[in-house]
């Protein structure tokens, strides 16, 4: 597909929205007379997010609990944050882990990269396993009220099965980590 037009219709500090049109260029071997495929979409443009799965030496995972306005509820989830301009996903993960939890990790391993809703959202999320942890002071943003708690593998498995965890990045991160044993 080739984007033929893009017009920004909204922008804020977290994302922007564009109205885009795209067309599938003619391809070799296509039957003559077939009209090119044309689409129009509203697209939420986002730099992407880094997700951290901090695991301590007891094989417990640290989750954060915070109120999520779009979901209208408090959710347990892996710490995560937006990739800022000039950062890559790992740099953002290291910064966000300190900000949200006060933790620093000496070892980082990429677990997964996924698109949470590719029908309208450009955002990709990269999940990192963070181990060999040291503790420090959290530095949350002014609008963040974050509770933290360590969970065992068994507790997380139960929380996923019973819908106590409904956040996609947390489920994906846990399932990738769990299969590693």
C-alpha positions, 0 to 999 in steps of 0.5 A, spaced: 500 500 500 502 507 498 499 512 502 497 518 497 494 523 502 495 524 510 492 530 514 493 531 521 486 532 525 488 532 532 495 532 536 496 532 544 503 530 548 501 523 547 499 521 540 496 525 534 491 522 529 491 523 521 486 521 516 490 517 511 488 515 504 492 509 501 492 505 494 495 498 492 499 500 486 498 495 480 502 489 481 505 485 475 501 479 473 494 482 475 488 481 470 487 488 466 481 492 468 481 490 476 481 497 480 486 498 484 484 497 492 483 504 495 482 505 503 481 511 507 483 510 515 483 514 521 490 513 524 492 514 531 500 515 531 504 514 537 511 513 538 511 506 541 511 504 548 516 500 552 514 495 557 518 492 563 517 485 566 521 486 573 523 479 575 527 478 582 531 473 584 525 469 588 522 469 581 517 474 583 514 479 578 513 486 580 506 489 577 503 496 578 496 498 579 493 504 577 487 507 575 486 507 567 481 512 565 479 509 558 477 502 562 474 506 568 478 502 573 484 500 577 488 495 573 494 490 575 499 491 569 506 491 567 510 497 568 510 501 561 511 508 558 511 511 551 518 512 547 520 519 547 523 522 541 530 520 540 529 514 544 529 507 542 525 502 546 530 499 551 532 506 553 525 508 554 524 501 558 530 503 563 528 510 564 520 508 565 522 502 570 526 507 574 520 512 574 515 508 575 518 503 580 525 505 582 528 499 580 534 498 576 536 492 572 543 490 570 540 484 565 535 486 559 532 481 554 527 482 549 521 478 550 516 480 545 514 486 540 506 486 538 501 491 535 495 492 541 490 494 536 493 495 528 486 496 525 487 504 527 493 504 532 500 505 529 503 504 536 507 498 537 509 495 544 516 492 546 516 487 552 523 486 556 525 482 561 528 486 567 533 482 572 538 483 576 535 488 580 537 494 585 532 498 589 531 505 589 526 511 589 521 511 584 520 518 580 513 518 578 510 523 573 505 528 577 499 525 574 501 518 576 498 514 582 502 508 582 501 502 587 507 496 586 506 489 588 510 482 587 507 476 585 509 469 584 508 465 577 502 461 580 499 468 582 499 471 576 497 464 572 491 464 576 490 472 575 490 471 568 485 465 568 480 469 572 481 475 569 484 479 575 489 481 569 485 484 563 491 488 560 494 485 554 501 487 555 501 484 561 498 477 559 502 477 553 509 478 557 507 473 562 505 468 557 512 469 554 516 469 560 512 463 563 513 459 557 521 460 558 520 456 565 
